[in-house]
Amino acid sequence: MKMLNLDYGVFQIINHLAVSEQFLNPLMIFLAEKAQYLFFAAIIFYWFYPKAGNRKMIVEAILAACIALSINGEIGHLFYRSRPFVTHHVNWLIPHDKNASFPSDHATAAFVIATAIWIWIKRDGWIWLILAAGIALSRVWTGVHYPLDVTAGMIVGVSIAFAIHYLFIRFEKMTKFRDYIIGVYESVEGNILKKTNMLKKR
């Protein structure tokens, strides 16, 4: 109970910034609603960017994200928590369903992908981790999550990203499966490009 009271107290401090620092609200609304699409764009960008290891990184990131979000769903059922705007008077800046608040899927998805990138490409990873932190903050600022929700989401995302990477290193069968998936895709991609080039020459 003390932890929940502390959590609500921190929530009030952050959420009140929507009133005292209104000039930042457009940025926070963007981070809360739209910034997640930057991570989808990152997956596409790194997949097609011709650098060794990128596709291995993306396979790990997607697998980790699927597992992390599945875990979130189970946690949400076991430890259901209503959204802040359902149980309290808050500065509610964005529309949202009245579903489970704990843990935050947005924070989990952002941190699991950012961490996967950090594991492989440290320089880029720091940028994505900062963006993930911005998303986590914005979800509290806009009134749709408590600080504990986004903290738990971060922990799940980071932990699963590292766990999946470790499993790929530890178990050769997983590495071979990942490389097989990439190999099949690249084979199909190569055939499509070959046929496209042949059609252009006609």
N, C-alpha and C positions, 0 to 999 in steps of 0.2 A: 504493500500500500504506500509506503514512504517513497519507493521508487516511482510509482505512478504519480504521486503528488509532485515530486521533483520534476518529473517529465512534463507534467502540465504547467508547472511554473516556468520552465524553460520555453515551452511552447508559447506561453503568453508573451514572454519577452520578445521572441523572434516574430511572432505573428503581429505584435503591436507595431513593428517596423513598417508594416503596410500602411499605417496611419502616419507615423512620424517621419518616414522616409518615402513618401509617396512617389517621388521622382524615379525610384528604382522599381516600382510596380510593373511597368511594361517589360523590363528585363526579366523579372521574376516570373511573370506570366508566360513569357516565351520559354524560359528554362523549364517551367513546370509542365507545359503542354507540348512544346514543339522540339525541344533540344534532343529528345530521345531519337528523333529521326536522323540526327547527325551520326548517331551510332550505327544506324542501319546503313547510312551512306558510307561510313568507315568500313563496314564489312565488305561492301561492294568494291570500294576503292582499293583496299589492301588485297582483295582476291585477284583483281585484275592488274594491280601494279606489279611489273616484272622484277621482283626481288626474291631471292632464295629464302625460303622459309615462310613467306607470307601466307601461302595457302594452308600450310600446316597450322599456323597460328589461328587462322579463321575457322578451320575445322574444330580446333580445341575450343575456341570462343563460342561457337554455336552450340556444341555439345554441352559445354559448361553452363551456358545460358538456359538451355532447355531443362537441365537437371536442377539448376538453382531455382527457376521459376516453379517447377513442379514441387520442390521442397516448400517453397513459399505457400503454395496452395494448401498443402497439408498442415502447415503451421497455422494458417489462417482459419482452418476448420477446428483445430485443436484449441487454439487460444484466440477466440474471436474477440475483436475489439472494434467498437464503432468509430466512425470518423469523428474528428473534433467538431465539425459543424453539426453533427447529429446530437451530441450531448452538451455542447457549450455554445455560448454566444461568441462567435469568432469573426475575424475579418476574412470573409470567404470570397476569394477573388476569381475562382474558376469553377465552372460547373463540374459536378462529379456525382457518380452513383453512390448510394448509401450502402456500400458493401464493406467488406473487411478492411480495416486500416493497417493491421499488423500482420506481417512486415510489409514494407513498401516494395511493390514490384518494380516501380520506376528506379528506385535506388539500387535494387538488386541487379536489374538488367544493365544499368549504366556501369556499375562497379565490376560486374563479372566480365564485361567486354573490355573495359579500361584496363583491368588487371591482366587479362590475357594478352593485350597489346603490350603492356609494361613488361611482362615476362620475356617477351621476344624482342621488343624494341624500346629500350628504356627511355630514350629521348622523347619519342612520340607518346609513350605511355603516361608520362607525367602530365602532358597536356590533357589527355583524355581523363585522367584521374581528377584533375582540377575541374573539368567540365562535369564529371560525375558528382563531385562534391557540391557544385553549383546547383545541380538538379535536386540533390537531397535537401539542400537549404531551401530552395524555392518551394518544395512541396510542403514544408512547414510554414514558410512565409505566406503562402496563398491559402492556408487553412485546411488543407486536405489530409495532412499527416501530423502525427506527433514526432518529436525528436527521436524517441525510442523506436518508432516504426522505421525511420530511414537509417538509424544506426544498425538495427537488426538486418535490414536489407543490405547494407554495406557489408556486414560481417558474413552473411550468407554468400553474397556475390564474390567477395575476395577469397573466402575459404574454398569455395567450389572451383574457382579458376585455378588456384594453386594445386588443389587435389587432383583435378583432371590432368594438369600438366605433369604432375608427379607420376600418375598412373601410366601416361604415355611413355615416360622415361623408364619406368620400372618394368612394364610388361611389353615384351616384344610383339605379342599378338595384336595389341592395341595399336602399336606403331605401324605394323604391317597393314592393319585394317584401314587406318587413316591414310596411309600412302596409296592403298588400293583405290579408295574413293577418289583421291586426287588424280590418280593415274587414269581411271575410267573417264572422269570429266575431261581431262586434258586430251585423251584419245578422241572423244566425241567432238570436242572443240576443234581439234586439229583437222578432223574430217570435214567439219562444216566450213572452216576457213579454206580448206583445199578446194572444196566444191564451189565456194563463192568466188575464189580467184579464177577457177576454170570458166565459170559463167561470164565473168568480166572480160576475159580474153576473147570470147566468141564475138 
